[in-house]
Amino acid sequence: MARPENRSEAKALSLTLPLETFNYLALLATLGKLGRTENEVATHILVREVYAMHAARFHEMRIPAPPDEAG
């Protein structure tokens, strides 16, 4: 799991999730592949996705405006 080397570099984050999303995190935690708790699984997935978005330069992408339907 991608984590800061030094825990003092980490910041706490609180999330509110739909029940079925939380239940799926609980299932993944039970399987133990991504972490032992729902929080560890959520952290693993969030960090992985953020690193992937950063590597893909997602922050520099622009979504084109929809085509003009007038006319």
CHARMM-style PDB file with segment names, atoms N, HN, CA, C and O in Angstrom:
ATOM      1  N   MET     1       0.832  -1.163   0.000  1.00  0.00      PROA
ATOM      2  CA  MET     1       0.000   0.000   0.000  1.00  0.00      PROA
ATOM      3  C   MET     1       0.886   1.238   0.000  1.00  0.00      PROA
ATOM      4  O   MET     1       1.893   1.289   0.707  1.00  0.00      PROA
ATOM      5  N   ALA     2       0.520   2.209  -0.773  1.00  0.00      PROA
ATOM      6  HN  ALA     2      -0.297   2.169  -1.347  1.00  0.00      PROA
ATOM      7  CA  ALA     2       1.299   3.446  -0.838  1.00  0.00      PROA
ATOM      8  C   ALA     2       0.969   4.306   0.370  1.00  0.00      PROA
ATOM      9  O   ALA     2      -0.167   4.752   0.534  1.00  0.00      PROA
ATOM     10  N   ARG     3       1.960   4.534   1.210  1.00  0.00      PROA
ATOM     11  HN  ARG     3       2.882   4.171   1.077  1.00  0.00      PROA
ATOM     12  CA  ARG     3       1.800   5.361   2.403  1.00  0.00      PROA
ATOM     13  C   ARG     3       3.029   6.218   2.576  1.00  0.00      PROA
ATOM     14  O   ARG     3       4.100   5.879   2.070  1.00  0.00      PROA
ATOM     15  N   PRO     4       2.892   7.330   3.286  1.00  0.00      PROA
ATOM     16  CA  PRO     4       4.084   8.114   3.582  1.00  0.00      PROA
ATOM     17  C   PRO     4       5.067   7.277   4.402  1.00  0.00      PROA
ATOM     18  O   PRO     4       4.650   6.476   5.239  1.00  0.00      PROA
ATOM     19  N   GLU     5       6.351   7.456   4.171  1.00  0.00      PROA
ATOM     20  HN  GLU     5       6.689   8.107   3.491  1.00  0.00      PROA
ATOM     21  CA  GLU     5       7.366   6.749   4.942  1.00  0.00      PROA
ATOM     22  C   GLU     5       7.251   7.097   6.424  1.00  0.00      PROA
ATOM     23  O   GLU     5       7.382   6.233   7.292  1.00  0.00      PROA
ATOM     24  N   ASN     6       7.011   8.351   6.691  1.00  0.00      PROA
ATOM     25  HN  ASN     6       6.905   9.053   5.987  1.00  0.00      PROA
ATOM     26  CA  ASN     6       6.924   8.841   8.053  1.00  0.00      PROA
ATOM     27  C   ASN     6       5.457   9.172   8.331  1.00  0.00      PROA
ATOM     28  O   ASN     6       4.866   9.986   7.622  1.00  0.00      PROA
ATOM     29  N   ARG     7       4.869   8.557   9.344  1.00  0.00      PROA
ATOM     30  HN  ARG     7       5.349   7.896   9.920  1.00  0.00      PROA
ATOM     31  CA  ARG     7       3.453   8.784   9.638  1.00  0.00      PROA
ATOM     32  C   ARG     7       3.151  10.253   9.941  1.00  0.00      PROA
ATOM     33  O   ARG     7       2.012  10.691   9.780  1.00  0.00      PROA
ATOM     34  N   SER     8       4.153  11.017  10.378  1.00  0.00      PROA
ATOM     35  HN  SER     8       5.079  10.661  10.509  1.00  0.00      PROA
ATOM     36  CA  SER     8       3.913  12.429  10.657  1.00  0.00      PROA
ATOM     37  C   SER     8       3.639  13.201   9.370  1.00  0.00      PROA
ATOM     38  O   SER     8       3.145  14.327   9.423  1.00  0.00      PROA
ATOM     39  N   GLU     9       3.951  12.617   8.221  1.00  0.00      PROA
ATOM     40  HN  GLU     9       4.353  11.702   8.178  1.00  0.00      PROA
ATOM     41  CA  GLU     9       3.668  13.257   6.930  1.00  0.00      PROA
ATOM     42  C   GLU     9       2.219  13.042   6.509  1.00  0.00      PROA
ATOM     43  O   GLU     9       1.758  13.678   5.561  1.00  0.00      PROA
ATOM     44  N   ALA    10       1.491  12.160   7.191  1.00  0.00      PROA
ATOM     45  HN  ALA    10       1.866  11.644   7.961  1.00  0.00      PROA
ATOM     46  CA  ALA    10       0.121  11.827   6.818  1.00  0.00      PROA
ATOM     47  C   ALA    10      -0.857  12.841   7.408  1.00  0.00      PROA
ATOM     48  O   ALA    10      -0.586  13.458   8.438  1.00  0.00      PROA
ATOM     49  N   LYS    11      -1.986  12.999   6.744  1.00  0.00      PROA
ATOM     50  HN  LYS    11      -2.206  12.498   5.907  1.00  0.00      PROA
ATOM     51  CA  LYS    11      -3.069  13.861   7.214  1.00  0.00      PROA
ATOM     52  C   LYS    11      -4.323  13.014   7.341  1.00  0.00      PROA
ATOM     53  O   LYS    11      -4.562  12.132   6.515  1.00  0.00      PROA
ATOM     54  N   ALA    12      -5.118  13.268   8.354  1.00  0.00      PROA
ATOM     55  HN  ALA    12      -4.925  13.984   9.025  1.00  0.00      PROA
ATOM     56  CA  ALA    12      -6.369  12.546   8.566  1.00  0.00      PROA
ATOM     57  C   ALA    12      -7.444  13.084   7.629  1.00  0.00      PROA
ATOM     58  O   ALA    12      -7.474  14.272   7.309  1.00  0.00      PROA
ATOM     59  N   LEU    13      -8.324  12.189   7.197  1.00  0.00      PROA
ATOM     60  HN  LEU    13      -8.300  11.224   7.456  1.00  0.00      PROA
ATOM     61  CA  LEU    13      -9.437  12.554   6.325  1.00  0.00      PROA
ATOM     62  C   LEU    13     -10.651  11.749   6.769  1.00  0.00      PROA
ATOM     63  O   LEU    13     -10.543  10.549   7.021  1.00  0.00      PROA
ATOM     64  N   SER    14     -11.774  12.386   6.862  1.00  0.00      PROA
ATOM     65  HN  SER    14     -11.862  13.361   6.657  1.00  0.00      PROA
ATOM     66  CA  SER    14     -13.007  11.712   7.253  1.00  0.00      PROA
ATOM     67  C   SER    14     -13.937  11.649   6.044  1.00  0.00      PROA
ATOM     68  O   SER    14     -14.113  12.641   5.337  1.00  0.00      PROA
ATOM     69  N   LEU    15     -14.528  10.481   5.811  1.00  0.00      PROA
ATOM     70  HN  LEU    15     -14.385   9.675   6.385  1.00  0.00      PROA
ATOM     71  CA  LEU    15     -15.429  10.300   4.676  1.00  0.00      PROA
ATOM     72  C   LEU    15     -16.779   9.791   5.143  1.00  0.00      PROA
ATOM     73  O   LEU    15     -16.874   9.045   6.117  1.00  0.00      PROA
ATOM     74  N   THR    16     -17.808  10.197   4.447  1.00  0.00      PROA
ATOM     75  HN  THR    16     -17.732  10.803   3.656  1.00  0.00      PROA
ATOM     76  CA  THR    16     -19.136   9.638   4.638  1.00  0.00      PROA
ATOM     77  C   THR    16     -19.486   8.911   3.353  1.00  0.00      PROA
ATOM     78  O   THR    16     -19.464   9.497   2.270  1.00  0.00      PROA
ATOM     79  N   LEU    17     -19.807   7.634   3.477  1.00  0.00      PROA
ATOM     80  HN  LEU    17     -19.824   7.157   4.356  1.00  0.00      PROA
ATOM     81  CA  LEU    17     -20.063   6.792   2.308  1.00  0.00      PROA
ATOM     82  C   LEU    17     -21.471   6.237   2.321  1.00  0.00      PROA
ATOM     83  O   LEU    17     -22.065   6.080   3.388  1.00  0.00      PROA
ATOM     84  N   PRO    18     -22.017   5.937   1.146  1.00  0.00      PROA
ATOM     85  CA  PRO    18     -23.277   5.203   1.115  1.00  0.00      PROA
ATOM     86  C   PRO    18     -23.081   3.848   1.799  1.00  0.00      PROA
ATOM     87  O   PRO    18     -21.986   3.286   1.763  1.00  0.00      PROA
ATOM     88  N   LEU    19     -24.132   3.330   2.418  1.00  0.00      PROA
ATOM     89  HN  LEU    19     -25.021   3.787   2.447  1.00  0.00      PROA
ATOM     90  CA  LEU    19     -24.046   2.082   3.172  1.00  0.00      PROA
ATOM     91  C   LEU    19     -23.519   0.932   2.326  1.00  0.00      PROA
ATOM     92  O   LEU    19     -22.687   0.154   2.792  1.00  0.00      PROA
ATOM     93  N   GLU    20     -23.992   0.815   1.086  1.00  0.00      PROA
ATOM     94  HN  GLU    20     -24.667   1.448   0.707  1.00  0.00      PROA
ATOM     95  CA  GLU    20     -23.533  -0.323   0.275  1.00  0.00      PROA
ATOM     96  C   GLU    20     -22.053  -0.197  -0.084  1.00  0.00      PROA
ATOM     97  O   GLU    20     -21.371  -1.210  -0.243  1.00  0.00      PROA
ATOM     98  N   THR    21     -21.549   1.028  -0.214  1.00  0.00      PROA
ATOM     99  HN  THR    21     -22.103   1.851  -0.085  1.00  0.00      PROA
ATOM    100  CA  THR    21     -20.123   1.225  -0.457  1.00  0.00      PROA
ATOM    101  C   THR    21     -19.320   0.808   0.767  1.00  0.00      PROA
ATOM    102  O   THR    21     -18.305   0.124   0.644  1.00  0.00      PROA
ATOM    103  N   PHE    22     -19.773   1.218   1.949  1.00  0.00      PROA
ATOM    104  HN  PHE    22     -20.598   1.774   2.049  1.00  0.00      PROA
ATOM    105  CA  PHE    22     -19.102   0.818   3.177  1.00  0.00      PROA
ATOM    106  C   PHE    22     -19.129  -0.691   3.339  1.00  0.00      PROA
ATOM    107  O   PHE    22     -18.124  -1.293   3.717  1.00  0.00      PROA
ATOM    108  N   ASN    23     -20.263  -1.304   3.057  1.00  0.00      PROA
ATOM    109  HN  ASN    23     -21.079  -0.814   2.749  1.00  0.00      PROA
ATOM    110  CA  ASN    23     -20.374  -2.761   3.176  1.00  0.00      PROA
ATOM    111  C   ASN    23     -19.418  -3.468   2.227  1.00  0.00      PROA
ATOM    112  O   ASN    23     -18.874  -4.517   2.572  1.00  0.00      PROA
ATOM    113  N   TYR    24     -19.204  -2.918   1.048  1.00  0.00      PROA
ATOM    114  HN  TYR    24     -19.645  -2.065   0.768  1.00  0.00      PROA
ATOM    115  CA  TYR    24     -18.252  -3.515   0.104  1.00  0.00      PROA
ATOM    116  C   TYR    24     -16.826  -3.381   0.641  1.00  0.00      PROA
ATOM    117  O   TYR    24     -16.029  -4.311   0.515  1.00  0.00      PROA
ATOM    118  N   LEU    25     -16.501  -2.233   1.238  1.00  0.00      PROA
ATOM    119  HN  LEU    25     -17.149  -1.478   1.340  1.00  0.00      PROA
ATOM    120  CA  LEU    25     -15.197  -2.075   1.867  1.00  0.00      PROA
ATOM    121  C   LEU    25     -15.022  -3.098   2.993  1.00  0.00      PROA
ATOM    122  O   LEU    25     -13.935  -3.648   3.174  1.00  0.00      PROA
ATOM    123  N   ALA    26     -16.092  -3.348   3.745  1.00  0.00      PROA
ATOM    124  HN  ALA    26     -16.974  -2.901   3.598  1.00  0.00      PROA
ATOM    125  CA  ALA    26     -16.040  -4.354   4.811  1.00  0.00      PROA
ATOM    126  C   ALA    26     -15.772  -5.736   4.223  1.00  0.00      PROA
ATOM    127  O   ALA    26     -14.995  -6.506   4.789  1.00  0.00      PROA
ATOM    128  N   LEU    27     -16.396  -6.055   3.111  1.00  0.00      PROA
ATOM    129  HN  LEU    27     -17.027  -5.429   2.651  1.00  0.00      PROA
ATOM    130  CA  LEU    27     -16.146  -7.340   2.445  1.00  0.00      PROA
ATOM    131  C   LEU    27     -14.693  -7.446   2.009  1.00  0.00      PROA
ATOM    132  O   LEU    27     -14.049  -8.471   2.230  1.00  0.00      PROA
ATOM    133  N   LEU    28     -14.177  -6.391   1.392  1.00  0.00      PROA
ATOM    134  HN  LEU    28     -14.700  -5.558   1.212  1.00  0.00      PROA
ATOM    135  CA  LEU    28     -12.777  -6.403   0.959  1.00  0.00      PROA
ATOM    136  C   LEU    28     -11.834  -6.545   2.150  1.00  0.00      PROA
ATOM    137  O   LEU    28     -10.814  -7.228   2.058  1.00  0.00      PROA
ATOM    138  N   ALA    29     -12.172  -5.900   3.268  1.00  0.00      PROA
ATOM    139  HN  ALA    29     -13.001  -5.345   3.342  1.00  0.00      PROA
ATOM    140  CA  ALA    29     -11.348  -6.027   4.473  1.00  0.00      PROA
ATOM    141  C   ALA    29     -11.380  -7.461   4.992  1.00  0.00      PROA
ATOM    142  O   ALA    29     -10.360  -7.980   5.447  1.00  0.00      PROA
ATOM    143  N   THR    30     -12.545  -8.103   4.927  1.00  0.00      PROA
ATOM    144  HN  THR    30     -13.373  -7.682   4.557  1.00  0.00      PROA
ATOM    145  CA  THR    30     -12.663  -9.497   5.353  1.00  0.00      PROA
ATOM    146  C   THR    30     -11.785 -10.394   4.503  1.00  0.00      PROA
ATOM    147  O   THR    30     -11.185 -11.341   5.011  1.00  0.00      PROA
ATOM    148  N   LEU    31     -11.705 -10.103   3.215  1.00  0.00      PROA
ATOM    149  HN  LEU    31     -12.192  -9.333   2.802  1.00  0.00      PROA
ATOM    150  CA  LEU    31     -10.860 -10.890   2.312  1.00  0.00      PROA
ATOM    151  C   LEU    31      -9.380 -10.614   2.567  1.00  0.00      PROA
ATOM    152  O   LEU    31      -8.526 -11.441   2.246  1.00  0.00      PROA
ATOM    153  N   GLY    32      -9.079  -9.450   3.144  1.00  0.00      PROA
ATOM    154  HN  GLY    32      -9.773  -8.779   3.405  1.00  0.00      PROA
ATOM    155  CA  GLY    32      -7.727  -9.124   3.564  1.00  0.00      PROA
ATOM    156  C   GLY    32      -6.728  -8.815   2.469  1.00  0.00      PROA
ATOM    157  O   GLY    32      -5.525  -8.796   2.729  1.00  0.00      PROA
ATOM    158  N   LYS    33      -7.183  -8.574   1.266  1.00  0.00      PROA
ATOM    159  HN  LYS    33      -8.160  -8.590   1.055  1.00  0.00      PROA
ATOM    160  CA  LYS    33      -6.260  -8.326   0.159  1.00  0.00      PROA
ATOM    161  C   LYS    33      -5.711  -6.901   0.146  1.00  0.00      PROA
ATOM    162  O   LYS    33      -4.556  -6.691  -0.222  1.00  0.00      PROA
ATOM    163  N   LEU    34      -6.523  -5.922   0.541  1.00  0.00      PROA
ATOM    164  HN  LEU    34      -7.462  -6.093   0.840  1.00  0.00      PROA
ATOM    165  CA  LEU    34      -6.125  -4.516   0.457  1.00  0.00      PROA
ATOM    166  C   LEU    34      -5.931  -3.869   1.819  1.00  0.00      PROA
ATOM    167  O   LEU    34      -5.475  -2.728   1.901  1.00  0.00      PROA
ATOM    168  N   GLY    35      -6.264  -4.567   2.868  1.00  0.00      PROA
ATOM    169  HN  GLY    35      -6.634  -5.493   2.801  1.00  0.00      PROA
ATOM    170  CA  GLY    35      -6.143  -4.039   4.223  1.00  0.00      PROA
ATOM    171  C   GLY    35      -6.975  -4.875   5.167  1.00  0.00      PROA
ATOM    172  O   GLY    35      -7.767  -5.715   4.740  1.00  0.00      PROA
ATOM    173  N   ARG    36      -6.790  -4.637   6.461  1.00  0.00      PROA
ATOM    174  HN  ARG    36      -6.147  -3.954   6.807  1.00  0.00      PROA
ATOM    175  CA  ARG    36      -7.496  -5.431   7.471  1.00  0.00      PROA
ATOM    176  C   ARG    36      -8.790  -4.794   7.938  1.00  0.00      PROA
ATOM    177  O   ARG    36      -9.643  -5.472   8.510  1.00  0.00      PROA
ATOM    178  N   THR    37      -8.947  -3.499   7.703  1.00  0.00      PROA
ATOM    179  HN  THR    37      -8.253  -2.948   7.239  1.00  0.00      PROA
ATOM    180  CA  THR    37     -10.152  -2.783   8.135  1.00  0.00      PROA
ATOM    181  C   THR    37     -10.736  -2.017   6.955  1.00  0.00      PROA
ATOM    182  O   THR    37     -10.079  -1.830   5.931  1.00  0.00      PROA
ATOM    183  N   GLU    38     -11.972  -1.581   7.115  1.00  0.00      PROA
ATOM    184  HN  GLU    38     -12.506  -1.733   7.947  1.00  0.00      PROA
ATOM    185  CA  GLU    38     -12.610  -0.785   6.073  1.00  0.00      PROA
ATOM    186  C   GLU    38     -11.787   0.471   5.797  1.00  0.00      PROA
ATOM    187  O   GLU    38     -11.635   0.876   4.644  1.00  0.00      PROA
ATOM    188  N   ASN    39     -11.255   1.087   6.856  1.00  0.00      PROA
ATOM    189  HN  ASN    39     -11.379   0.757   7.792  1.00  0.00      PROA
ATOM    190  CA  ASN    39     -10.476   2.313   6.699  1.00  0.00      PROA
ATOM    191  C   ASN    39      -9.187   2.039   5.923  1.00  0.00      PROA
ATOM    192  O   ASN    39      -8.820   2.823   5.049  1.00  0.00      PROA
ATOM    193  N   GLU    40      -8.497   0.942   6.228  1.00  0.00      PROA
ATOM    194  HN  GLU    40      -8.795   0.305   6.938  1.00  0.00      PROA
ATOM    195  CA  GLU    40      -7.267   0.609   5.504  1.00  0.00      PROA
ATOM    196  C   GLU    40      -7.546   0.341   4.027  1.00  0.00      PROA
ATOM    197  O   GLU    40      -6.774   0.755   3.161  1.00  0.00      PROA
ATOM    198  N   VAL    41      -8.648  -0.351   3.741  1.00  0.00      PROA
ATOM    199  HN  VAL    41      -9.275  -0.687   4.445  1.00  0.00      PROA
ATOM    200  CA  VAL    41      -9.016  -0.633   2.349  1.00  0.00      PROA
ATOM    201  C   VAL    41      -9.333   0.673   1.624  1.00  0.00      PROA
ATOM    202  O   VAL    41      -8.861   0.893   0.509  1.00  0.00      PROA
ATOM    203  N   ALA    42     -10.126   1.537   2.249  1.00  0.00      PROA
ATOM    204  HN  ALA    42     -10.509   1.358   3.155  1.00  0.00      PROA
ATOM    205  CA  ALA    42     -10.479   2.814   1.632  1.00  0.00      PROA
ATOM    206  C   ALA    42      -9.232   3.661   1.391  1.00  0.00      PROA
ATOM    207  O   ALA    42      -9.105   4.298   0.346  1.00  0.00      PROA
ATOM    208  N   THR    43      -8.321   3.668   2.346  1.00  0.00      PROA
ATOM    209  HN  THR    43      -8.424   3.150   3.196  1.00  0.00      PROA
ATOM    210  CA  THR    43      -7.083   4.421   2.191  1.00  0.00      PROA
ATOM    211  C   THR    43      -6.272   3.884   1.027  1.00  0.00      PROA
ATOM    212  O   THR    43      -5.766   4.655   0.211  1.00  0.00      PROA
ATOM    213  N   HSD    44      -6.145   2.577   0.945  1.00  0.00      PROA
ATOM    214  HN  HSD    44      -6.556   1.951   1.607  1.00  0.00      PROA
ATOM    215  CA  HSD    44      -5.384   1.953  -0.147  1.00  0.00      PROA
ATOM    216  C   HSD    44      -5.959   2.357  -1.506  1.00  0.00      PROA
ATOM    217  O   HSD    44      -5.220   2.772  -2.400  1.00  0.00      PROA
ATOM    218  N   ILE    45      -7.273   2.233  -1.656  1.00  0.00      PROA
ATOM    219  HN  ILE    45      -7.873   1.896  -0.930  1.00  0.00      PROA
ATOM    220  CA  ILE    45      -7.920   2.533  -2.935  1.00  0.00      PROA
ATOM    221  C   ILE    45      -7.787   4.016  -3.265  1.00  0.00      PROA
ATOM    222  O   ILE    45      -7.461   4.367  -4.399  1.00  0.00      PROA
ATOM    223  N   LEU    46      -8.033   4.886  -2.298  1.00  0.00      PROA
ATOM    224  HN  LEU    46      -8.298   4.602  -1.377  1.00  0.00      PROA
ATOM    225  CA  LEU    46      -7.962   6.324  -2.550  1.00  0.00      PROA
ATOM    226  C   LEU    46      -6.552   6.759  -2.927  1.00  0.00      PROA
ATOM    227  O   LEU    46      -6.367   7.508  -3.887  1.00  0.00      PROA
ATOM    228  N   VAL    47      -5.554   6.292  -2.175  1.00  0.00      PROA
ATOM    229  HN  VAL    47      -5.704   5.683  -1.396  1.00  0.00      PROA
ATOM    230  CA  VAL    47      -4.177   6.665  -2.474  1.00  0.00      PROA
ATOM    231  C   VAL    47      -3.768   6.144  -3.852  1.00  0.00      PROA
ATOM    232  O   VAL    47      -3.137   6.865  -4.625  1.00  0.00      PROA
ATOM    233  N   ARG    48      -4.121   4.901  -4.162  1.00  0.00      PROA
ATOM    234  HN  ARG    48      -4.633   4.315  -3.534  1.00  0.00      PROA
ATOM    235  CA  ARG    48      -3.789   4.325  -5.470  1.00  0.00      PROA
ATOM    236  C   ARG    48      -4.401   5.145  -6.598  1.00  0.00      PROA
ATOM    237  O   ARG    48      -3.727   5.435  -7.587  1.00  0.00      PROA
ATOM    238  N   GLU    49      -5.648   5.514  -6.465  1.00  0.00      PROA
ATOM    239  HN  GLU    49      -6.195   5.277  -5.663  1.00  0.00      PROA
ATOM    240  CA  GLU    49      -6.332   6.283  -7.507  1.00  0.00      PROA
ATOM    241  C   GLU    49      -5.756   7.692  -7.645  1.00  0.00      PROA
ATOM    242  O   GLU    49      -5.593   8.188  -8.760  1.00  0.00      PROA
ATOM    243  N   VAL    50      -5.453   8.328  -6.536  1.00  0.00      PROA
ATOM    244  HN  VAL    50      -5.586   7.925  -5.630  1.00  0.00      PROA
ATOM    245  CA  VAL    50      -4.888   9.681  -6.600  1.00  0.00      PROA
ATOM    246  C   VAL    50      -3.518   9.651  -7.272  1.00  0.00      PROA
ATOM    247  O   VAL    50      -3.223  10.499  -8.113  1.00  0.00      PROA
ATOM    248  N   TYR    51      -2.669   8.668  -6.903  1.00  0.00      PROA
ATOM    249  HN  TYR    51      -2.909   7.978  -6.220  1.00  0.00      PROA
ATOM    250  CA  TYR    51      -1.365   8.546  -7.562  1.00  0.00      PROA
ATOM    251  C   TYR    51      -1.525   8.296  -9.060  1.00  0.00      PROA
ATOM    252  O   TYR    51      -0.778   8.861  -9.859  1.00  0.00      PROA
ATOM    253  N   ALA    52      -2.482   7.463  -9.453  1.00  0.00      PROA
ATOM    254  HN  ALA    52      -3.088   7.004  -8.804  1.00  0.00      PROA
ATOM    255  CA  ALA    52      -2.716   7.179 -10.877  1.00  0.00      PROA
ATOM    256  C   ALA    52      -3.195   8.439 -11.601  1.00  0.00      PROA
ATOM    257  O   ALA    52      -2.760   8.717 -12.718  1.00  0.00      PROA
ATOM    258  N   MET    53      -4.085   9.198 -10.970  1.00  0.00      PROA
ATOM    259  HN  MET    53      -4.439   8.972 -10.063  1.00  0.00      PROA
ATOM    260  CA  MET    53      -4.576  10.435 -11.581  1.00  0.00      PROA
ATOM    261  C   MET    53      -3.437  11.439 -11.734  1.00  0.00      PROA
ATOM    262  O   MET    53      -3.332  12.110 -12.760  1.00  0.00      PROA
ATOM    263  N   HSD    54      -2.590  11.542 -10.719  1.00  0.00      PROA
ATOM    264  HN  HSD    54      -2.676  10.997  -9.885  1.00  0.00      PROA
ATOM    265  CA  HSD    54      -1.462  12.467 -10.781  1.00  0.00      PROA
ATOM    266  C   HSD    54      -0.490  12.049 -11.886  1.00  0.00      PROA
ATOM    267  O   HSD    54      -0.017  12.892 -12.649  1.00  0.00      PROA
ATOM    268  N   ALA    55      -0.191  10.750 -11.973  1.00  0.00      PROA
ATOM    269  HN  ALA    55      -0.576  10.065 -11.353  1.00  0.00      PROA
ATOM    270  CA  ALA    55       0.728  10.254 -12.997  1.00  0.00      PROA
ATOM    271  C   ALA    55       0.178  10.479 -14.400  1.00  0.00      PROA
ATOM    272  O   ALA    55       0.938  10.726 -15.337  1.00  0.00      PROA
ATOM    273  N   ALA    56      -1.145  10.394 -14.544  1.00  0.00      PROA
ATOM    274  HN  ALA    56      -1.762  10.193 -13.783  1.00  0.00      PROA
ATOM    275  CA  ALA    56      -1.779  10.599 -15.847  1.00  0.00      PROA
ATOM    276  C   ALA    56      -1.995  12.085 -16.149  1.00  0.00      PROA
ATOM    277  O   ALA    56      -2.559  12.442 -17.183  1.00  0.00      PROA
ATOM    278  N   ARG    57      -1.541  12.939 -15.238  1.00  0.00      PROA
ATOM    279  HN  ARG    57      -1.082  12.649 -14.398  1.00  0.00      PROA
ATOM    280  CA  ARG    57      -1.677  14.384 -15.371  1.00  0.00      PROA
ATOM    281  C   ARG    57      -3.150  14.793 -15.497  1.00  0.00      PROA
ATOM    282  O   ARG    57      -3.499  15.710 -16.242  1.00  0.00      PROA
ATOM    283  N   PHE    58      -3.991  14.093 -14.755  1.00  0.00      PROA
ATOM    284  HN  PHE    58      -3.707  13.349 -14.150  1.00  0.00      PROA
ATOM    285  CA  PHE    58      -5.422  14.353 -14.763  1.00  0.00      PROA
ATOM    286  C   PHE    58      -5.726  15.814 -14.447  1.00  0.00      PROA
ATOM    287  O   PHE    58      -6.671  16.388 -14.988  1.00  0.00      PROA
ATOM    288  N   HSD    59      -4.921  16.413 -13.569  1.00  0.00      PROA
ATOM    289  HN  HSD    59      -4.153  15.947 -13.129  1.00  0.00      PROA
ATOM    290  CA  HSD    59      -5.146  17.792 -13.145  1.00  0.00      PROA
ATOM    291  C   HSD    59      -4.941  18.781 -14.284  1.00  0.00      PROA
ATOM    292  O   HSD    59      -5.354  19.936 -14.175  1.00  0.00      PROA
ATOM    293  N   GLU    60      -4.317  18.354 -15.367  1.00  0.00      PROA
ATOM    294  HN  GLU    60      -3.982  17.416 -15.456  1.00  0.00      PROA
ATOM    295  CA  GLU    60      -4.101  19.247 -16.503  1.00  0.00      PROA
ATOM    296  C   GLU    60      -5.080  18.995 -17.641  1.00  0.00      PROA
ATOM    297  O   GLU    60      -5.093  19.734 -18.625  1.00  0.00      PROA
ATOM    298  N   MET    61      -5.893  17.962 -17.514  1.00  0.00      PROA
ATOM    299  HN  MET    61      -5.883  17.361 -16.715  1.00  0.00      PROA
ATOM    300  CA  MET    61      -6.860  17.650 -18.577  1.00  0.00      PROA
ATOM    301  C   MET    61      -8.018  18.628 -18.534  1.00  0.00      PROA
ATOM    302  O   MET    61      -8.429  19.075 -17.463  1.00  0.00      PROA
ATOM    303  N   ARG    62      -8.525  18.947 -19.673  1.00  0.00      PROA
ATOM    304  HN  ARG    62      -8.191  18.584 -20.542  1.00  0.00      PROA
ATOM    305  CA  ARG    62      -9.683  19.819 -19.787  1.00  0.00      PROA
ATOM    306  C   ARG    62     -10.795  19.032 -20.475  1.00  0.00      PROA
ATOM    307  O   ARG    62     -10.562  18.341 -21.467  1.00  0.00      PROA
ATOM    308  N   ILE    63     -11.986  19.148 -19.941  1.00  0.00      PROA
ATOM    309  HN  ILE    63     -12.175  19.709 -19.135  1.00  0.00      PROA
ATOM    310  CA  ILE    63     -13.137  18.485 -20.527  1.00  0.00      PROA
ATOM    311  C   ILE    63     -13.718  19.431 -21.573  1.00  0.00      PROA
ATOM    312  O   ILE    63     -14.083  20.560 -21.244  1.00  0.00      PROA
ATOM    313  N   PRO    64     -13.810  18.992 -22.823  1.00  0.00      PROA
ATOM    314  CA  PRO    64     -14.341  19.890 -23.854  1.00  0.00      PROA
ATOM    315  C   PRO    64     -15.806  20.231 -23.596  1.00  0.00      PROA
ATOM    316  O   PRO    64     -16.558  19.422 -23.053  1.00  0.00      PROA
ATOM    317  N   ALA    65     -16.193  21.427 -23.990  1.00  0.00      PROA
ATOM    318  HN  ALA    65     -15.581  22.084 -24.432  1.00  0.00      PROA
ATOM    319  CA  ALA    65     -17.576  21.845 -23.852  1.00  0.00      PROA
ATOM    320  C   ALA    65     -18.445  21.003 -24.783  1.00  0.00      PROA
ATOM    321  O   ALA    65     -17.982  20.590 -25.847  1.00  0.00      PROA
ATOM    322  N   PRO    66     -19.683  20.745 -24.406  1.00  0.00      PROA
ATOM    323  CA  PRO    66     -20.559  19.977 -25.287  1.00  0.00      PROA
ATOM    324  C   PRO    66     -20.802  20.750 -26.568  1.00  0.00      PROA
ATOM    325  O   PRO    66     -20.759  21.980 -26.572  1.00  0.00      PROA
ATOM    326  N   PRO    67     -21.058  20.034 -27.658  1.00  0.00      PROA
ATOM    327  CA  PRO    67     -21.307  20.738 -28.931  1.00  0.00      PROA
ATOM    328  C   PRO    67     -22.540  21.636 -28.815  1.00  0.00      PROA
ATOM    329  O   PRO    67     -23.497  21.321 -28.108  1.00  0.00      PROA
ATOM    330  N   ASP    68     -22.488  22.738 -29.514  1.00  0.00      PROA
ATOM    331  HN  ASP    68     -21.710  22.994 -30.088  1.00  0.00      PROA
ATOM    332  CA  ASP    68     -23.608  23.677 -29.508  1.00  0.00      PROA
ATOM    333  C   ASP    68     -24.759  23.038 -30.276  1.00  0.00      PROA
ATOM    334  O   ASP    68     -24.637  22.718 -31.458  1.00  0.00      PROA
ATOM    335  N   GLU    69     -25.881  22.859 -29.578  1.00  0.00      PROA
ATOM    336  HN  GLU    69     -25.980  23.118 -28.617  1.00  0.00      PROA
ATOM    337  CA  GLU    69     -27.032  22.201 -30.216  1.00  0.00      PROA
ATOM    338  C   GLU    69     -27.981  23.213 -30.860  1.00  0.00      PROA
ATOM    339  O   GLU    69     -28.986  22.826 -31.457  1.00  0.00      PROA
ATOM    340  N   ALA    70     -27.678  24.466 -30.748  1.00  0.00      PROA
ATOM    341  HN  ALA    70     -26.862  24.781 -30.263  1.00  0.00      PROA
ATOM    342  CA  ALA    70     -28.543  25.488 -31.358  1.00  0.00      PROA
ATOM    343  C   ALA    70     -28.290  25.525 -32.864  1.00  0.00      PROA
ATOM    344  O   ALA    70     -27.146  25.562 -33.318  1.00  0.00      PROA
ATOM    345  N   GLY    71     -29.353  25.514 -33.605  1.00  0.00      PROA
ATOM    346  HN  GLY    71     -30.282  25.484 -33.236  1.00  0.00      PROA
ATOM    347  CA  GLY    71     -29.209  25.755 -35.022  1.00  0.00      PROA
ATOM    348  C   GLY    71     -29.325  24.586 -35.831  1.00  0.00      PROA
ATOM    349  OT1 GLY    71     -29.219  24.668 -37.054  1.00  0.00      PROA
TER     350      GLY     71
END
